[in-house]
Amino acid sequence: MKALPLALLFLASGSALADDAAILKCRTLADTPARLACYDAIPVGAQAGAAPVAAAPVRTPEQSFGLEVSRLREEQPKAIVSTIKGDFEGWGPGTQFRLANGQVWRVVDGSEAVLPRSSNPKVTIERNVFGTLFLKVDGSNNSAKVRRVQ
């Protein structure tokens, strides 16, 4: 009995809209290939006059750089360049960085770096051949493994 309400919910959804009269007509066909061809010819969803589905927001490759969900066959840059907003003296495990482009990144390894105080330093976040992301501060040889959190 639990399957019936679920089936009704599925049939009521926009993705399952089809012409009921056409379905009933196909059910009357005894020849299996003809019946299958009849079902295949029935327009469903947006083709049957349903409301169009809203498209996902479009992001530039730089905007989606580092997001876990952005692995959807998008062309991604190998690196991005920005600046860390405000004063900067280094990092430790778990440190978060807010970049001038609005992205927020967190150190996910145990690395630490104490650097000379600077204001709005230029940084590069690069993806290595394994897909791991590293933050490098301009003028320093140190790097931290990072993950984008926002």
C-alpha positions as CSV (number, residue, x, y, z in Angstrom):
1,M,0.0,0.0,0.0
2,K,2.9,2.4,0.6
3,A,3.9,2.2,-3.1
4,L,0.5,3.6,-4.3
5,P,0.9,7.1,-2.7
6,L,4.5,7.3,-4.0
7,A,3.3,6.4,-7.5
8,L,0.6,9.0,-7.3
9,L,3.1,11.6,-6.2
10,F,5.4,10.6,-9.1
11,L,2.5,10.8,-11.6
12,A,1.5,14.2,-10.3
13,S,5.0,15.6,-10.7
14,G,5.8,17.8,-13.7
15,S,8.4,15.4,-15.1
16,A,5.7,12.7,-15.5
17,L,3.1,14.7,-17.5
18,A,1.9,12.9,-20.6
19,D,-1.3,12.8,-22.7
20,D,-3.6,10.3,-20.9
21,A,-5.6,9.6,-24.0
22,A,-2.5,8.7,-25.9
23,I,-1.4,6.3,-23.1
24,L,-4.9,4.6,-23.2
25,K,-4.6,4.3,-27.0
26,C,-1.2,2.6,-26.7
27,R,-2.5,0.1,-24.1
28,T,-5.0,-1.2,-26.7
29,L,-2.2,-2.3,-29.1
30,A,-1.5,-6.0,-29.0
31,D,1.7,-6.0,-31.1
32,T,4.6,-5.3,-28.7
33,P,6.9,-3.3,-31.1
34,A,3.9,-1.2,-32.2
35,R,2.9,-0.6,-28.5
36,L,6.4,0.4,-27.6
37,A,6.6,2.8,-30.6
38,C,3.3,4.3,-29.6
39,Y,4.5,4.9,-26.0
40,D,7.8,6.4,-27.3
41,A,5.9,8.8,-29.5
42,I,4.0,10.4,-26.6
43,P,5.5,13.8,-25.7
44,V,6.2,14.2,-21.9
45,G,7.2,16.9,-19.6
46,A,7.9,20.3,-21.2
47,Q,7.1,18.8,-24.6
48,A,3.5,18.1,-23.5
49,G,2.9,21.7,-22.4
50,A,4.2,21.6,-18.8
51,A,5.7,24.6,-17.3
52,P,9.4,25.0,-18.2
53,V,11.9,24.0,-15.6
54,A,14.2,26.8,-14.3
55,A,17.8,26.5,-15.4
56,A,20.6,26.3,-12.9
57,P,22.4,29.5,-12.4
58,V,25.3,29.9,-14.8
59,R,28.7,30.4,-13.2
60,T,31.9,31.4,-14.9
61,P,34.7,28.9,-14.5
62,E,36.5,31.2,-12.0
63,Q,33.3,31.6,-9.9
64,S,33.0,27.8,-9.5
65,F,36.7,27.1,-9.0
66,G,37.1,24.9,-5.9
67,L,33.5,24.1,-5.3
68,E,32.9,20.4,-4.8
69,V,29.7,20.4,-6.8
70,S,31.4,22.1,-9.7
71,R,32.9,18.9,-11.0
72,L,30.1,18.7,-13.6
73,R,32.2,18.6,-16.7
74,E,32.9,22.3,-16.6
75,E,36.2,23.8,-17.9
76,Q,38.0,24.9,-14.8
77,P,41.1,27.1,-14.7
78,K,44.3,25.5,-13.3
79,A,44.6,28.4,-10.9
80,I,43.1,31.7,-9.7
81,V,44.8,34.8,-8.6
82,S,43.3,37.2,-6.0
83,T,44.2,39.0,-2.8
84,I,43.5,38.3,0.8
85,K,41.4,41.1,2.2
86,G,43.0,43.0,5.1
87,D,46.1,42.4,7.1
88,F,47.9,39.1,6.8
89,E,50.6,37.5,8.9
90,G,50.4,33.8,7.9
91,W,48.2,30.8,8.8
92,G,47.8,27.7,10.9
93,P,45.6,24.6,10.7
94,G,42.0,25.6,10.1
95,T,42.7,29.3,9.2
96,Q,40.1,30.8,6.8
97,F,41.0,33.3,4.2
98,R,38.5,35.7,2.6
99,L,39.6,36.8,-0.9
100,A,38.9,40.0,-2.6
101,N,36.8,38.0,-5.2
102,G,34.4,37.0,-2.4
103,Q,35.6,33.4,-2.0
104,V,36.4,31.9,1.4
105,W,39.1,29.2,1.7
106,R,40.2,27.1,4.7
107,V,43.5,25.4,5.4
108,V,42.9,21.7,5.6
109,D,46.3,20.4,6.3
110,G,48.5,20.8,9.4
111,S,50.7,23.4,7.9
112,E,51.7,26.7,9.6
113,A,53.5,29.7,8.3
114,V,54.5,32.9,10.1
115,L,55.1,35.6,7.4
116,P,56.0,39.3,7.6
117,R,52.9,41.4,8.1
118,S,51.4,42.6,4.8
119,S,48.2,44.2,3.7
120,N,46.0,42.7,1.0
121,P,48.7,40.2,-0.2
122,K,48.4,38.7,-3.7
123,V,47.7,34.9,-3.5
124,T,47.4,32.1,-6.1
125,I,45.3,29.0,-5.5
126,E,46.5,26.2,-7.8
127,R,45.2,22.8,-8.5
128,N,47.9,20.1,-8.8
129,V,47.7,17.0,-11.1
130,F,45.7,15.1,-8.5
131,G,43.1,17.9,-8.1
132,T,44.4,19.0,-4.7
133,L,44.2,22.8,-4.2
134,F,47.1,24.8,-2.7
135,L,47.3,28.5,-1.6
136,K,50.5,30.3,-2.3
137,V,51.2,33.8,-1.0
138,D,53.2,36.1,-3.4
139,G,56.8,36.5,-2.1
140,S,56.7,33.3,0.0
141,N,57.8,29.7,-0.7
142,N,55.2,28.4,1.7
143,S,51.9,26.8,0.6
144,A,48.9,25.4,2.3
145,K,46.5,22.7,1.2
146,V,43.1,24.5,1.1
147,R,39.4,23.8,0.4
148,R,36.9,26.3,-0.6
149,V,34.1,26.8,2.0
150,Q,32.2,29.6,0.3
